[in-house]
């Protein structure tokens, strides 16, 4: 989904930082405004994001998603400078993460800043390209709103 989202967004004048713990996934050529960044552990990259960044958490691993979400919430607590934080998943994943993050000391109000599931509501489909289009549309709504 991350690769599909980068492809959809790469035609817009947005600076995109694509972070992944699997360096082999990055294509050899990317548009000049797309930066590929290898990070392992991936959540370490959250501290270096530019202020005002929007973050979409789209990994292949729930534990990794949880660690990135926790890093984003901690950054919001410390600096409050992230724009939009989106987490791929379902209502069930949202409830599970809310509970697990509460156990780690984050208040419900803090987790309420996480958009999960991500994507414009009403768009059906699980194909990466469909999810990417729904997420891109949601980002555009957020940036224009």
C-alpha angles and dihedrals in degrees: 000000000000092000091047091049092051089051093051094045097041091082091061127078095253126124105237126195110192109198122189138158089218105073093184090070094069113098116234093243127043132169113269093253093054116083120192113209126187113211128171112206088032096206090066088075092066093078092057098050116119115259110266093031122151113222127205115192107207109150130146093241130066093209090053090047089052093050092049091047090050091050091050092049091048090051090050089050092049102036109003091212106124116107107205128359115197127183124196113230147076136287087267092055090047092054092046093050092046089055095044093047091048087057087055092054103266118135123231088246090059094049090047087073090067115093107218128191094031128212135062107303117250098034107120127204140080099221111121092238092053092049090046092053092048091049093046090052091050091050091051091050090051094047092048096042 
